[in-house]
Amino acid sequence: MSDQRTPSRTALRLLTVGGIATATAVAVLGAAAPASAETAVDAPSSFTSAFTVMATPDQVLNADGVATPGPAGATGTFTFRVNSTLDIICYDITVSGISGDYQSPAKTATHIHAAAVGAAGPPRIAFPNPAPIGDGPRTSTGCLQGPFTTGIVANGADTGTGFTLAQLEANPAGFAADTHTVANPAGAVRGQLTRIPVGGVQTGGGGLATASADTADATAAIATGLGALTVAGLAGLFVHRRRTAAADRA
């Protein structure tokens, strides 16, 4: 992260929107963070599940679970595709309406937290922060393979230790995605994961994804966050950005 200033103890408490105690966060900053364990990889040929997040400033909570809204008008769209057999998560993240640099005691400021609606919880995965830093839209796209680390230590272990994507698939409503900034250390935007159809892509377990109950969940989430944007549109947006990113690297 580009911001190298040492936060105050008060800020540290807010920075741990994942629910880690202030004293723990201070100790983490004073010690070397664990080396990254996850590996950037290409997208697998199949996925076992997919999720979307409609992140808004009004859903942000501090470490005590108290509402701490981010900047008015900010939005975030997180799309995740998961192959839990290979422990790979592909992400397509766009945030808008935020300004300034990122800030977090974790190794990045963009996370999936183990946190249900209205609750704080520890980060489990840290993603590359959306870029470029500025007043326009910021994006982050790629795929990571576990084991995962976050750089936050609680009870003597990194909060990503032992976490697998099968746990996320078992209870997506128990997880939230967010991003933290200097101006909004508790979080600029946050939202809960909602399952969406994989789209008929053969899963890592050998079956086919179905769209019945998943479609209803996705429709409700989209009505709340993006209105007219369809699940098919989200999937197309993900593929377009993945292809664009691949072309830029070529």
Backbone hydrogen bonds in HBPLUS format (Angstrom, degrees):
<---DONOR---> <-ACCEPTOR-->    atom                        ^
c    i                          cat <-CA-CA->   ^        H-A-AA   ^      H-
h    n   atom  resd res      DA  || num        DHA   H-A  angle D-A-AA Bond
n    s   type  num  typ     dist DA aas  dist angle  dist       angle   num
A0012-LEU N   A0008-SER O   2.91 MM   4  6.18 153.2  1.98 149.9 157.9     1
A0013-ARG N   A0009-ARG O   3.19 MM   4  6.48 147.0  2.30 144.5 151.2     2
A0014-LEU N   A0010-THR O   3.36 MM   4  6.76 152.8  2.44 144.3 150.9     3
A0014-LEU N   A0011-ALA O   3.03 MM   3  5.14 116.6  2.45  97.8 113.1     4
A0015-LEU N   A0011-ALA O   2.79 MM   4  6.05 150.2  1.88 151.4 161.5     5
A0019-GLY N   A0016-THR O   2.63 MM   3  5.55 162.0  1.66 134.5 136.0     6
A0024-THR N   A0021-ALA O   3.10 MM   3  5.32 122.1  2.45 100.9 114.9     7
A0025-ALA N   A0021-ALA O   3.13 MM   4  6.52 156.2  2.19 151.4 157.8     8
A0026-VAL N   A0022-THR O   2.97 MM   4  6.28 159.4  2.01 158.1 163.6     9
A0027-ALA N   A0023-ALA O   3.04 MM   4  6.24 158.4  2.08 144.2 149.9    10
A0028-VAL N   A0024-THR O   2.90 MM   4  6.18 150.6  1.99 148.3 156.8    11
A0029-LEU N   A0025-ALA O   3.06 MM   4  6.36 156.1  2.12 149.6 154.6    12
A0030-GLY N   A0026-VAL O   3.23 MM   4  6.48 135.2  2.44 140.1 151.7    13
A0030-GLY N   A0027-ALA O   3.14 MM   3  5.14 131.9  2.38  94.8 107.9    14
A0031-ALA N   A0028-VAL O   3.08 MM   3  5.25 158.0  2.13 105.6 112.6    15
A0039-THR N   A0145-GLN O   3.00 MM 106  5.17 152.1  2.08 137.9 146.1    16
A0145-GLN N   A0039-THR O   2.85 MM 106  5.17 145.0  1.97 138.2 149.8    17
A0041-VAL N   A0143-CYS O   3.06 MM 102  5.49 158.2  2.11 127.9 134.7    18
A0048-THR N   A0082-VAL O   2.65 MM  34  5.84 142.2  1.79 143.2 156.3    19
A0049-SER N   A0082-VAL O   3.22 MM  33  5.25 148.8  2.32 145.3 144.4    20
A0082-VAL N   A0049-SER O   2.89 MM  33  5.25 178.5  1.89 149.5 150.0    21
A0196-ILE N   A0050-ALA O   2.91 MM 146  5.46 167.1  1.92 132.2 133.6    22
A0051-PHE N   A0080-PHE O   2.78 MM  29  5.09 159.0  1.82 150.7 154.9    23
A0080-PHE N   A0051-PHE O   2.86 MM  29  5.09 169.3  1.87 146.8 150.4    24
A0052-THR N   A0194-THR O   2.86 MM 142  5.38 155.8  1.92 149.2 155.8    25
A0194-THR N   A0052-THR O   2.93 MM 142  5.38 147.6  2.03 151.4 161.8    26
A0053-VAL N   A0078-PHE O   2.80 MM  25  4.92 134.9  2.00 149.1 155.1    27
A0078-PHE N   A0053-VAL O   3.08 MM  25  4.92 162.7  2.11 138.2 143.6    28
A0055-ALA N   A0076-GLY O   2.74 MM  21  4.60 151.4  1.82 146.0 149.0    29
A0076-GLY N   A0055-ALA O   2.92 MM  21  4.60 132.7  2.14 144.2 139.2    30
A0056-THR N   A0190-ARG O   2.95 MM 134  5.48 149.6  2.04 142.5 132.8    31
A0059-GLN N   A0056-THR O   3.38 MM   3  5.90 163.9  2.41 112.8 117.4    32
A0190-ARG N   A0056-THR O   3.14 MM 134  5.48 157.8  2.19 123.7 126.3    33
A0060-VAL N   A0057-PRO O   3.34 MM   3  5.70 169.5  2.35 113.2 116.0    34
A0070-GLY N   A0057-PRO O   3.08 MM  13  4.22 152.4  2.16 106.1 113.4    35
A0068-THR N   A0060-VAL O   2.93 MM   8  5.49 169.8  1.94 131.4 134.6    36
A0062-ASN N   A0066-VAL O   2.86 MM   4  5.43 151.8  1.94 142.7 150.4    37
A0065-GLY N   A0062-ASN O   2.90 MM   3  5.31 162.7  1.93 119.1 122.5    38
A0074-ALA N   A0071-PRO O   3.16 MM   3  5.77 161.8  2.19 138.1 138.9    39
A0075-THR N   A0096-SER O   2.96 MM  21  5.33 158.9  2.00 142.1 146.2    40
A0096-SER N   A0075-THR O   2.91 MM  21  5.33 161.5  1.95 149.7 153.0    41
A0077-THR N   A0094-THR O   2.80 MM  17  5.27 160.3  1.84 155.4 162.3    42
A0094-THR N   A0077-THR O   2.93 MM  17  5.27 154.3  2.00 146.9 155.2    43
A0079-THR N   A0092-ASP O   2.94 MM  13  5.12 152.3  2.02 137.1 146.1    44
A0092-ASP N   A0079-THR O   2.91 MM  13  5.12 138.7  2.08 147.1 156.3    45
A0081-ARG N   A0090-CYS O   2.87 MM   9  5.08 155.8  1.93 144.1 151.3    46
A0090-CYS N   A0081-ARG O   2.77 MM   9  5.08 168.7  1.78 157.3 160.7    47
A0083-ASN N   A0088-ILE O   2.88 MM   5  5.22 165.9  1.90 158.9 160.8    48
A0087-ASP N   A0083-ASN O   2.87 MM   4  5.81 116.7  2.27 135.6 153.7    49
A0088-ILE N   A0083-ASN O   3.02 MM   5  5.22 162.7  2.05 143.1 145.1    50
A0146-GLY N   A0087-ASP O   2.91 MM  59  5.57 159.7  1.95 161.4 165.1    51
A0089-ILE N   A0144-LEU O   2.86 MM  55  5.44 159.3  1.90 158.7 165.1    52
A0144-LEU N   A0089-ILE O   2.87 MM  55  5.44 160.5  1.91 148.9 152.1    53
A0091-TYR N   A0142-GLY O   2.79 MM  51  5.58 156.5  1.85 155.0 163.0    54
A0142-GLY N   A0091-TYR O   3.11 MM  51  5.58 152.9  2.19 151.9 154.0    55
A0093-ILE N   A0140-SER O   2.84 MM  47  5.08 168.2  1.85 154.7 158.7    56
A0140-SER N   A0093-ILE O   2.91 MM  47  5.08 142.4  2.06 142.8 147.7    57
A0095-VAL N   A0138-ARG O   2.95 MM  43  5.33 156.0  2.00 146.8 154.7    58
A0138-ARG N   A0095-VAL O   2.88 MM  43  5.33 158.3  1.93 157.4 164.5    59
A0182-VAL N   A0101-ASP O   3.01 MM  81  5.91 159.9  2.05 145.4 145.5    60
A0103-GLN N   A0180-HIS O   3.33 MM  77  5.82 157.3  2.39 111.5 114.8    61
A0107-LYS N   A0150-THR O   2.89 MM  43  5.97 166.2  1.91 153.1 155.4    62
A0180-HIS N   A0109-ALA O   2.86 MM  71  5.20 147.2  1.96 141.8 152.7    63
A0127-PHE N   A0110-THR O   2.77 MM  17  5.39 168.7  1.78 158.1 161.9    64
A0111-HIS N   A0178-ASP O   3.01 MM  67  5.62 150.2  2.10 143.8 153.3    65
A0178-ASP N   A0111-HIS O   3.11 MM  67  5.62 151.4  2.19 144.3 150.9    66
A0112-ILE N   A0125-ILE O   3.04 MM  13  5.28 146.8  2.15 143.7 149.2    67
A0124-ARG N   A0112-ILE O   2.74 MM  12  5.79 172.0  1.75 167.2 164.3    68
A0125-ILE N   A0112-ILE O   3.39 MM  13  5.28 158.5  2.44 139.7 143.0    69
A0113-HIS N   A0176-ALA O   2.68 MM  63  5.24 164.1  1.71 161.4 166.7    70
A0176-ALA N   A0113-HIS O   2.98 MM  63  5.24 154.2  2.05 140.7 149.1    71
A0114-ALA N   A0122-PRO O   2.91 MM   8  5.68 161.6  1.95 163.8 161.6    72
A0115-ALA N   A0174-GLY O   2.77 MM  59  5.32 109.7  2.27 123.5 138.9    73
A0119-ALA N   A0116-ALA O   3.11 MM   3  5.43 148.8  2.21 140.4 134.7    74
A0131-ALA N   A0139-THR O   2.89 MM   8  5.31 158.0  1.94 132.7 129.6    75
A0139-THR N   A0131-ALA O   2.91 MM   8  5.31 165.6  1.93 138.7 135.5    76
A0159-THR N   A0152-ILE O   2.87 MM   7  5.89 147.5  1.98 162.3 167.9    77
A0154-ALA N   A0157-ALA O   2.87 MM   3  5.50 164.1  1.90 153.5 149.3    78
A0157-ALA N   A0154-ALA O   3.11 MM   3  5.50 165.3  2.13 114.2 118.8    79
A0161-THR N   A0158-ASP O   2.97 MM   3  5.37 155.6  2.03 113.1 120.8    80
A0163-PHE N   A0160-GLY O   3.06 MM   3  5.46 162.6  2.09 128.3 132.2    81
A0167-GLN N   A0164-THR O   3.08 MM   3  5.60 141.3  2.23 109.0 118.2    82
A0169-GLU N   A0165-LEU O   3.00 MM   4  6.31 159.3  2.05 148.1 153.3    83
A0170-ALA N   A0166-ALA O   3.04 MM   4  6.18 142.5  2.18 138.5 148.1    84
A0171-ASN N   A0168-LEU O   3.23 MM   3  5.50 140.3  2.40 102.6 112.6    85
A0174-GLY N   A0171-ASN O   2.94 MM   3  5.54 158.3  1.98 119.7 126.8    86
A0175-PHE N   A0172-PRO O   3.06 MM   3  5.53 151.5  2.14 122.8 122.4    87
A0193-LEU N   A0175-PHE O   3.07 MM  18  5.93 163.9  2.10 151.9 149.9    88
A0177-ALA N   A0191-GLY O   2.87 MM  14  5.62 159.0  1.92 164.7 168.7    89
A0191-GLY N   A0177-ALA O   3.05 MM  14  5.62 143.8  2.18 152.3 162.5    90
A0188-ALA N   A0179-THR O   2.78 MM   9  5.94 170.6  1.79 163.6 163.7    91
A0181-THR N   A0184-ASN O   3.23 MM   3  4.91 167.8  2.24 114.5 114.4    92
A0187-GLY N   A0184-ASN O   2.91 MM   3  5.28 141.4  2.06 108.7 120.5    93
A0203-THR N   A0207-GLY O   2.88 MM   4  5.49 169.7  1.89 161.3 163.8    94
A0206-GLY N   A0203-THR O   2.99 MM   3  5.40 164.4  2.01 113.7 117.8    95
A0215-THR N   A0211-ALA O   3.16 MM   4  5.18 139.8  2.33 107.6 116.7    96
A0217-ASP N   A0213-ALA O   3.21 MM   4  6.54 161.1  2.25 152.4 156.9    97
A0218-ALA N   A0214-ASP O   2.92 MM   4  6.17 163.2  1.94 155.0 159.8    98
A0219-THR N   A0215-THR O   2.87 MM   4  6.02 157.6  1.92 150.0 156.1    99
A0220-ALA N   A0216-ALA O   3.15 MM   4  6.36 159.1  2.19 147.8 152.1   100
A0221-ALA N   A0217-ASP O   3.12 MM   4  6.39 159.8  2.16 148.7 154.2   101
A0222-ILE N   A0218-ALA O   2.92 MM   4  6.08 161.4  1.95 153.5 158.5   102
A0223-ALA N   A0219-THR O   2.97 MM   4  6.09 154.6  2.03 146.2 152.9   103
A0224-THR N   A0220-ALA O   3.20 MM   4  6.41 146.3  2.32 139.8 148.0   104
A0225-GLY N   A0221-ALA O   2.99 MM   4  6.27 158.9  2.04 150.2 155.7   105
A0226-LEU N   A0222-ILE O   2.73 MM   4  5.08 137.4  1.91 130.6 144.7   106
A0227-GLY N   A0222-ILE O   2.65 MM   5  5.64 126.0  1.94 157.7 151.3   107
A0229-LEU N   A0226-LEU O   3.29 MM   3  5.55 170.1  2.30 117.6 120.1   108
A0233-GLY N   A0230-THR O   3.01 MM   3  4.91 115.3  2.45  90.5 106.6   109
A0234-LEU N   A0230-THR O   2.95 MM   4  6.35 150.7  2.03 148.4 156.1   110
A0235-ALA N   A0231-VAL O   3.01 MM   4  6.32 160.4  2.05 151.5 155.9   111
A0236-GLY N   A0232-ALA O   2.90 MM   4  6.15 157.4  1.95 148.1 154.7   112
A0237-LEU N   A0233-GLY O   2.83 MM   4  6.02 153.3  1.90 148.3 155.8   113
A0238-PHE N   A0234-LEU O   2.98 MM   4  6.25 154.7  2.05 148.4 154.6   114
A0239-VAL N   A0235-ALA O   3.07 MM   4  6.35 165.9  2.09 151.4 154.2   115
A0240-HIS N   A0236-GLY O   2.88 MM   4  6.07 161.2  1.92 150.2 155.8   116
A0241-ARG N   A0237-LEU O   3.00 MM   4  6.17 163.7  2.03 149.8 153.5   117
A0242-ARG N   A0238-PHE O   2.93 MM   4  6.14 155.7  1.99 151.3 158.6   118
A0243-ARG N   A0239-VAL O   2.92 MM   4  6.15 159.4  1.96 150.6 155.8   119
A0244-THR N   A0240-HIS O   2.87 MM   4  6.09 155.9  1.92 147.7 155.1   120
A0245-ALA N   A0241-ARG O   2.84 MM   4  5.97 161.8  1.87 147.5 152.3   121
A0246-ALA N   A0242-ARG O   2.95 MM   4  6.16 151.6  2.04 142.3 150.3   122
A0247-ALA N   A0243-ARG O   2.89 MM   4  6.13 151.8  1.97 145.9 153.6   123
A0248-ASP N   A0244-THR O   2.93 MM   4  6.20 152.1  2.01 148.8 156.4   124
A0249-ARG N   A0245-ALA O   3.13 MM   4  6.37 142.1  2.28 139.8 149.2   125
A0250-ALA N   A0246-ALA O   3.11 MM   4  6.30 129.7  2.38 137.5 150.4   126
A0250-ALA N   A0247-ALA O   3.19 MM   3  5.09 134.3  2.41  92.5 105.0   127
